[in-house]
Amino acid sequence: EVTVMLPEIAAEYRELGSHAWHNGDTAKAQSYYEKALNAYTKCMGPEHPEVACSMGDLANVYCDQGRFPNALELYQQAHAIHAKAFGPDHVDTAGDLASLGLVHAVQGNHKEALPLLKDAYDIMGKSLEPGHPNLVQVKQFLDKTAEVVAA
């Protein structure tokens, strides 16, 4: 076990987690992402944006595992860190809002998801080109969610 935490070690854990996640091994990804989160927290402090990114990585795995309450908690924490570090109109802050909205939508909480996705889209639209994949994806989820709410 590594006892000295450096950003490079945290980044390596994160990379290993990403590799495992993209290969469909969510158990291994979870383990590496937990190690990355712990390492970033120890070496950079609990309110550093890299900690928020690691929370988002782990939350993505939780979503794949159907652990939505755990994912929501991490996305909320990541959003708070990004909002404090970058402000409410930053694309990373908006990404957290989109993730929160998607989890709510997946759980069938479309009325809760809609304002989160709308805010995420509006914020992203100020910074990203109209055809940017993240903006396009959020718009698609926003439109689908709005249709469900209107029905």
C-alpha positions as CSV (number, residue, x, y, z in Angstrom):
1,E,0.0,0.0,0.0
2,V,1.2,3.5,-0.9
3,T,1.7,5.7,2.2
4,V,3.0,8.9,0.5
5,M,0.4,10.4,-1.7
6,L,1.5,12.5,-4.7
7,P,-0.6,13.9,-7.5
8,E,1.2,11.6,-9.9
9,I,0.1,8.6,-7.9
10,A,-3.5,9.8,-7.8
11,A,-3.4,10.4,-11.5
12,E,-2.1,6.9,-12.1
13,Y,-5.0,5.4,-10.0
14,R,-7.4,7.5,-12.0
15,E,-6.0,6.4,-15.3
16,L,-6.2,2.7,-14.2
17,G,-9.8,3.3,-13.1
18,S,-10.6,4.9,-16.5
19,H,-9.1,1.9,-18.3
20,A,-11.0,-0.6,-16.2
21,W,-14.3,1.4,-16.6
22,H,-14.0,1.6,-20.4
23,N,-13.3,-2.1,-20.4
24,G,-16.5,-2.8,-18.5
25,D,-14.9,-3.9,-15.2
26,T,-16.8,-1.7,-12.8
27,A,-15.5,-3.4,-9.7
28,K,-11.9,-2.8,-10.6
29,A,-12.8,0.7,-11.8
30,Q,-14.5,1.4,-8.5
31,S,-11.4,0.3,-6.5
32,Y,-9.0,2.4,-8.6
33,Y,-11.3,5.5,-8.5
34,E,-11.7,5.1,-4.7
35,K,-7.9,5.1,-4.4
36,A,-7.6,8.1,-6.7
37,L,-10.2,10.0,-4.7
38,N,-8.4,9.2,-1.5
39,A,-5.0,10.1,-2.9
40,Y,-6.2,13.5,-4.4
41,T,-7.9,14.3,-1.1
42,K,-4.8,13.6,0.9
43,C,-2.3,15.5,-1.4
44,M,-4.5,18.4,-2.6
45,G,-7.1,18.8,0.0
46,P,-10.8,18.0,0.1
47,E,-11.9,21.1,-1.9
48,H,-9.6,20.8,-4.9
49,P,-11.2,20.5,-8.3
50,E,-9.2,17.2,-8.9
51,V,-11.1,15.8,-5.9
52,A,-14.4,16.8,-7.6
53,C,-13.3,15.1,-10.9
54,S,-12.5,11.9,-9.0
55,M,-15.9,12.1,-7.3
56,G,-17.5,12.3,-10.7
57,D,-15.5,9.3,-12.0
58,L,-16.6,7.2,-9.0
59,A,-20.2,8.5,-9.4
60,N,-20.2,7.3,-13.0
61,V,-19.2,3.8,-11.8
62,Y,-22.0,3.9,-9.2
63,C,-24.5,4.8,-11.9
64,D,-23.3,1.8,-14.0
65,Q,-23.8,-0.3,-10.9
66,G,-27.3,1.1,-10.3
67,R,-26.2,2.8,-7.0
68,F,-28.0,6.0,-7.8
69,P,-28.2,7.5,-4.3
70,N,-24.4,7.0,-3.9
71,A,-23.9,8.7,-7.3
72,L,-26.2,11.6,-6.5
73,E,-24.2,12.3,-3.3
74,L,-20.9,12.3,-5.1
75,Y,-22.2,14.5,-7.9
76,Q,-23.6,16.9,-5.4
77,Q,-20.3,17.1,-3.6
78,A,-18.4,17.6,-6.8
79,H,-20.8,20.3,-7.9
80,A,-20.2,22.2,-4.6
81,I,-16.4,22.0,-5.0
82,H,-16.5,23.1,-8.7
83,A,-19.0,25.9,-7.9
84,K,-16.7,27.2,-5.1
85,A,-13.5,26.8,-7.2
86,F,-14.8,28.0,-10.6
87,G,-18.1,29.8,-10.0
88,P,-21.6,28.8,-11.0
89,D,-21.2,29.6,-14.7
90,H,-18.2,27.3,-15.4
91,V,-18.5,24.3,-17.8
92,D,-17.3,21.9,-15.1
93,T,-20.0,23.1,-12.7
94,A,-22.5,22.7,-15.5
95,G,-21.3,19.2,-16.1
96,D,-22.1,18.3,-12.5
97,L,-25.6,19.7,-13.0
98,A,-26.0,17.6,-16.1
99,S,-24.9,14.5,-14.2
100,L,-27.3,15.2,-11.4
101,G,-30.1,15.8,-13.9
102,L,-29.3,12.5,-15.7
103,V,-29.4,10.5,-12.5
104,H,-32.7,12.0,-11.5
105,A,-34.1,11.3,-15.0
106,V,-32.9,7.7,-15.0
107,Q,-34.7,7.2,-11.7
108,G,-37.9,8.6,-13.1
109,N,-37.6,11.9,-11.3
110,H,-38.1,14.0,-14.5
111,K,-39.5,17.1,-12.7
112,E,-36.3,17.3,-10.6
113,A,-34.1,16.5,-13.6
114,L,-35.5,19.2,-15.9
115,P,-34.3,22.4,-14.2
116,L,-30.8,20.8,-13.6
117,L,-30.5,19.9,-17.3
118,K,-31.8,23.3,-18.4
119,D,-29.3,25.1,-16.2
120,A,-26.5,22.8,-17.4
121,Y,-27.4,23.5,-21.0
122,D,-27.7,27.2,-20.6
123,I,-24.3,27.4,-18.8
124,M,-22.6,25.1,-21.3
125,G,-24.1,27.1,-24.2
126,K,-22.1,30.2,-23.1
127,S,-18.8,28.4,-23.3
128,L,-19.0,25.6,-25.9
129,E,-19.5,25.7,-29.6
130,P,-23.1,24.8,-30.7
131,G,-21.9,21.4,-32.1
132,H,-19.8,20.4,-29.1
133,P,-20.6,16.8,-28.1
134,N,-21.3,17.6,-24.5
135,L,-23.7,20.4,-25.4
136,V,-25.4,18.2,-28.0
137,Q,-25.8,15.3,-25.5
138,V,-27.2,17.6,-22.7
139,K,-29.6,19.1,-25.2
140,Q,-30.8,15.6,-26.2
141,F,-31.4,14.6,-22.6
142,L,-33.1,18.0,-21.9
143,D,-35.5,17.6,-24.8
144,K,-36.4,14.0,-23.8
145,T,-36.9,15.0,-20.2
146,A,-39.0,18.0,-21.2
147,E,-41.2,15.6,-23.4
148,V,-41.8,13.3,-20.4
149,V,-42.7,16.1,-18.1
150,A,-45.1,17.7,-20.6
151,A,-46.8,14.3,-21.3
